[in-house]
Amino acid sequence: MKILNIELANVEQTDLGFEHWVDVTYSVPILKNEYTVRLLLLFDFEIEDAEVIEYLVNAWKYRELVLHSVRMYELERNESFSILD
C-alpha cells in the first residue's frame, strides 16, 4: 500500500474530546483506482503538528486502510464481472 496524501480536514471539539477528521488518499497495486477515505482520530487534546497526524495514521489506522482496500478490491472485481454478464 502506498499512502499518497494525508490531510487534516477538520478538528471539532466535542464532549468526547477533539475529533480530528483526516483525509487519506492511497493506492494499492491490486486496485484500479486511488481512493480517499476520511478517518477519525479522537484525543483529549488538539493535534496541530502534521508529522504527528501522519505518524498516527500510519501507525494506528493502517489496518483500517487495508480493510478498506480489500473491500474496494471486492467491489471492483464484482463490477467487472457484472459488466461481462
N, C-alpha and C positions, 0 to 999 in steps of 0.2 A: 504494500500500500504506500502510496505517495501522497502526503498531505501538501496540497498546493498553496493554500491560503488559510490563515486563521485571523479572524477579525472580530473584535468585541463589538457586538451590535447594540447592546443596551444594558444598562445597570439600573435595577429598581430596588429600592429599599422597601421591604415588606415586614410583616410581623415575624416571619421566619428568619429574616436576615437580608443580606444583599444577594439578589438574583442577578447573576452575570450571564447574559444570553450571548453565546458565541457562535458565529457563522464559520463553519469549517468546510472548505472545498477540498475534495480528494479524488484520486483516480486509482484504479486497480487494473492490472493487465487483463483480467477476465471480463471487465465491463466495457461496453461500447462507449459510454459517456462518462463525463465528470459529474460528480454530484456535490451539492452544497446542502448541508444539514445544519440545523440550529440546535445547539446543545446548551444545557443549563448547568451552571456551576453555582452552588449555593454556599455562602460563607457568612460568618458573623461580621465581617468587615469588607470594605470595598477594596478590590484589587485594581490598581491603576497601571502596573508595570506589564507591558505587552509580553515580555520574556517569561514572566510568571504565568500568564494566561496560556502561552504556548506550551510551557512545561506541563501544566495541569491537563491540558487537552491530550498531549502525547502520553502522559503517564496514567491518567485516570480514566480518560474517555476513549482510549484506543479500542478497547473491547466493543464498545457500542458502535464505533465506526466499522469494525469488522462485521458485526452482526448486520448492520445496515447494508453493507456491500453484498453480503450473502443474499439478503432479501431482494436487493436490486438485481442481482445475477439471476435469481429465480424468475423475477418479473420479466426481465429482458428475454430470457430463454422461452418462457411461456408465450410472450408476444410474438416471437419469431416463429414458433410452431403454429400459432393460430393464423398467421398470415399465409402459411403454406396450405392450410386446410381449404 
